[in-house]
Amino acid sequence: MINDILNILENGYMDINPRPKYKDGTPAHTMSVNHVMRKYDLSNGEFPICTLRPMAWKTGIKEIFTIYQKPTNNLAEMRTMGVNWWDEWDIGDGTIGQRYGATVSRYDLINNLIKDIERNPYGRRKIVSLWQETDLHETEGLAPCAFLTIWNVRNDGNGHDYLDMCLIQRSGDMLTASGAGGINEIQYASLLMMIARHCGYEAGVFTHFVANEQIYDRHQKQAYEMLRRAFNTKNGSDSNPRLTLNPNKTNFYDMTINDFTLENYEPIKPQLKLELGI
């Protein structure tokens, strides 16, 4: 996270005429860089979660359920499932438009993925895309940010099979979601764990590619605070945080947030307030 923050602050470029606005109507400008990649080997105990501020990891995983497990675009249903941070993107009918969970449901994306992994594990066509032009033109709504996953089964030559996955993200708000150990990485590393378990594999390598990653102009103070915390404050834990999934759960559709346990997570407090560009 620190190197990525420094990269944007030192080498980033300012956008022109941004689409997002803050609640007071001010354009939400960003400083950004293009083409950021991070890689984690979950099988070696690497789990991406930021310790420089508390991360709402449970809500993040619950959101994954609303997209892939019980897919919905209905805000009331999302709130019932414990996710309330999409309310600002209501298109006026109580939904976020034909996006995310609605797209997964329409094209049966997760069932198709699971069937492909089970029937043809070493095939190279395991792609789940939330970027469907028909859906994007059908309704208003925020275009998906983290929109594409590519899945591969890998044998290590010693009789062990792993499921690897890479996430492609078109745009990422570094401090609130897309940065190293941020909500997006927590979510998709968890999704890899769940799908791997369902298909009988060990979760392997998770790679995250962000085409454009930004720090909002109203987040720069918080960015410097995170740098200060990293340089001046020692995390109280001597071990890396580790997310575990209940070993008794083997069906993706039966897994709940209570099946996840986060160990050795001691984030630095207090929480930082990060105003969203809508």
Secondary structure as GFF3:
##gff-version 3
##sequence-region A 1 278
A	DSSP	alpha_helix	2	11	.	.	.	ID=ss1
A	DSSP	beta_strand	13	14	.	.	.	ID=ss2
A	DSSP	beta_strand	30	41	.	.	.	ID=ss3
A	DSSP	three_ten_helix	42	44	.	.	.	ID=ss4
A	DSSP	alpha_helix	57	64	.	.	.	ID=ss5
A	DSSP	pi_helix	65	69	.	.	.	ID=ss6
A	DSSP	alpha_helix	75	80	.	.	.	ID=ss7
A	DSSP	three_ten_helix	87	89	.	.	.	ID=ss8
A	DSSP	alpha_helix	101	107	.	.	.	ID=ss9
A	DSSP	alpha_helix	109	119	.	.	.	ID=ss10
A	DSSP	beta_strand	126	129	.	.	.	ID=ss11
A	DSSP	alpha_helix	133	138	.	.	.	ID=ss12
A	DSSP	beta_strand	146	155	.	.	.	ID=ss13
A	DSSP	beta_strand	161	169	.	.	.	ID=ss14
A	DSSP	beta_strand	172	173	.	.	.	ID=ss15
A	DSSP	pi_helix	174	178	.	.	.	ID=ss16
A	DSSP	alpha_helix	183	199	.	.	.	ID=ss17
A	DSSP	beta_strand	202	216	.	.	.	ID=ss18
A	DSSP	three_ten_helix	217	219	.	.	.	ID=ss19
A	DSSP	alpha_helix	220	232	.	.	.	ID=ss20
A	DSSP	beta_strand	242	245	.	.	.	ID=ss21
A	DSSP	three_ten_helix	252	254	.	.	.	ID=ss22
A	DSSP	three_ten_helix	257	259	.	.	.	ID=ss23
A	DSSP	beta_strand	260	263	.	.	.	ID=ss24
###
